[in-house]
Amino acid sequence: MTKIRVLMACNLLDLGGTEKAIQVFAKYLDKSRFEVFACGRLRGGVRVAELEKMGIPVILQPPDMTKLVRELKIDIYHVSRAGDYEPGTLPEKANGRPGIVETNIFNAIDRQENERIDCYLFPSMWSKDVYVGRHGMRPKARYEALYLPVDFEEFPAYTKNFTATFGRCSRADDQKWHDVCVDSLPKIFRKVPEARCVFQGATDRVKARLAGLELARRVELTDTSVQLRDFYRQLDVFTHGARVGEGYGVVIAEAMANRLPVVTIATPQRKKSNAQGEIVEHKITGFVCRWRWQYAGAVIELLQNHDLRKQFSQRSYEKAREEFEASKLTRKLERIYCDVMDGAL
């Protein structure tokens, strides 16, 4: 049987959740049916080595995407991007090929080359609803919410003793760090003096804020890493908050897969994403705080209320296994690719 040739592309192949999704989907796509390539349009990053370990060919900085697609005889071109027009991102079609799938991260619309896209994927229902509400739907195009996958093989089950440890991880980008993640710490440490806090990927701004609160020695800082298993394993509660919100939140989903309850903050303000309230179900898998003043109390509650923490932890795991597990989501993606190939949109 002739394999469907898929090129998965984004601007970078670095630490971000979008890039992680490409790595995980590339791993789980059925290699008896699909031949997979990956592309960093502008540059590579830490994901390149991870993809190459799996035998996925990686192309970096191609000068002409249309030429690359034709040389590789690509059937499905799957690009992850903000959604708006980026010159050189979408290849030209010849005889209707390649089929073009866009994972639209920030709900923007490409008003110049929009007609080339056959299927729009969104990392959450929230993202899809916002896009459709703003831009409508084109006839003969497909619109689907498809969560970004969690590789449970990366996070095998483990037994852990409670250590009153909480913390968060993200890439070192100030937009990923809501002020409440630091400003809540004095109250948490006052109410739970034995608590331990670990931050991965703290920016210079975060470090300065910690110093200003005289907490630099109280919070353990680690550098960003492509491997997060050991980071999650030391936590009892995962804390989260992004200044711009989340269109999904891969680290949230991974924390839930590690049986961690999540405390996050809603960001419903204009032009901010708010899908973290979809991924974390309030008072079921964690707390979604509407106001900053609620945040410290939510963390304290989970550190002190062992029964509630265990309840949220189990429900987090169950939701992650049911909705975010990589093989399930990849099977859905495979069906979408086949429908695009067949024109069954």
Secondary structure, DSSP 8 states (H G I E B T S, - for coil): ---EEEEEEES--SSSHHHHHHHHHHHHS-TTTEEEEEEESS---HHHHHHHHTT--EEES-S-HHHHHHHTT-SEEEEEE-SS--TTSS---BTTBSEEEEEESS----TTTGGG-SEEEESSHHHHHHHHHHH---TT-EEEE----B-GGGS---------EEEEE--S-GGG--THHHHTHHHHHHHSTT-EEEEES--HHHHHHHHHTT-TTTEEEE---S--HHHHHT-SEEE---TT--SS-HHHHHHHHTT--EEEE---STT---THHHHS-BTTTEEEESSGGGHHHHHHHHHH-HHHHHHHHHHHHHHHHHHTBHHHHHHHHHHHHHHHHHT--
